[in-house]
Amino acid sequence: MTAPTRKQMHLAAHFPGVNNTTVWTDPRSKSQIDFSSFEHLARTAERGRFDFFFLAEGLRLREHNGRIHDLDVVGRPESLTVLSALAAVTDRLGLAATVNATFNEPYELARRLATLDHLSDGRAAWNVVTSSDAFTGENFRRGGYLDRADRYTRAAEFVATARELWDTWTPDGTPRPFRHQGRHFAIEGEFTVPRSPQGHPVVIQAGDSPEGREFAASAADVIFTRHGTLEAGRTFYSDVKARLAKYGRQPDDLKIMPGVTFVLGDSDAEAQERAAEIRRQQISPQNAILALEQVWGRDLSSYDPDGPLPEIDPDPDSGLVQGRVRIGDPLAVAARWRALSEAKGLSIRQTVIETTGRQSFIGSPETVASELVEFVSTDAADGFILVPHLTPGGLDDFVDRVVPLLQERGAFRSEYTGLTLRSHLGLADPVGKD
């Protein structure tokens, strides 16, 4: 009898820097905008046989109390331009761009994504995000006029319209006119780009909300999420996979890939020490107060980061912090933070460190490999989008020390077996219309 085939893991690399993940003070931390930084991380990911390279998006510089936040990254070049350049220096690695469905139009974005798919021979992906933020919308003609419900209906129609455009060319290369009439878009004409190597670029959706889960189940190929424990991952996985049947889809049609961090050491104890130091660097005293103000919505600059949490309640309607998503219900979050702080005797900074960390895999390469395999083999995830804390060399150790262990265990590919991102992810090609 042959041994059962182990469930294969999917891996992607996230270019760090949009949030407070990057450790700026480390001398190995380099530019967020020089092409060499993007190239280094992409080449490392391809050397590790990763599925794709993932770029986030920032459409406006974040403000704090009416001023540009000086602890935040400011260099955020346009994703599709960067990925088009990376297509020339990589061969198999998927190239995923985050592009907002609220502030773009289907025809133009469908052209840009199809063009990237041609340039890369079938490696393009689109991470669909939305925004109802009027602050961000000030950079655009329409402004941030969409409420939460409408932004998802627009996104769903946006994706469906883009797919209509990609399907207007027949598989044998014959163009046909299109006409779309919907609630958000009314367009007609002829699409200028022939059917691309993948038919449709891979669609990724980022979000954990009920609306986001339903949108992913109906329209996405990958969902980019986060969850903090193995059990939470299994619960999320089961919930999202169960939603697919109503749309005529199979469980393998949607890959669940949480964004995670990792810290390696020669031993588990050494890795834990390194992780604690990295978190202290990521959550500086200033960043601790910023994180607190995101929840409280109040100017708390007079508070000591090493002191206790404020006794005053949050202001749910505050506009103090602009361009950042406030963390859930402010009153409920504050209550949880206070309970944790009191139970463990934590300061403001210690509380922020403990409550705002993304799920991390911390330990020796052997420990991290085993934990990653457990998440995938027990259906807590289909794979992971790794968010290193250093730009651009933060992925090097993982590729050199963890990937070989995953390959030895039969949990991850040793070589690419296909040419396109869809083939890496095990996704069927969309059927073209004759």
Secondary structure, DSSP 8 states (H G I E B T S, - for coil): ---------EEEEE---SSTTS-TTSTT---SSSHHHHHHHHHHHHHTT-SEEEE---SS--EETTEE-TTS------HHHHHHHHHTT-SS-EEEEEEESSSS-HHHHHHHHHHHHHHTTS-EEEEEE----HHHHTTSSS-S---HHHHHHHHHHHHHHHHHHHTSS-TTS---EEEEE-SS-EEEEE--S--BTTBS-EEEEE--SHHHHHHHHHH-SEEEE--SSHHHHHHHHHHHHHTSGGGT--GGGSEEEEEEEEEE-SSHHHHHHHHHHHHHHHS-HHHHHHHHHHHH-S--TTS-TTS---SS---TT--SEESS---S-HHHHHHHHHHHHHHHT--HHHHHHHHS---EEEE-HHHHHHHHHHHHHTTS-SEEEE--SSTTGGGHHIIIIIHHHHHHTTSS-SS---SSHHHHHT--------
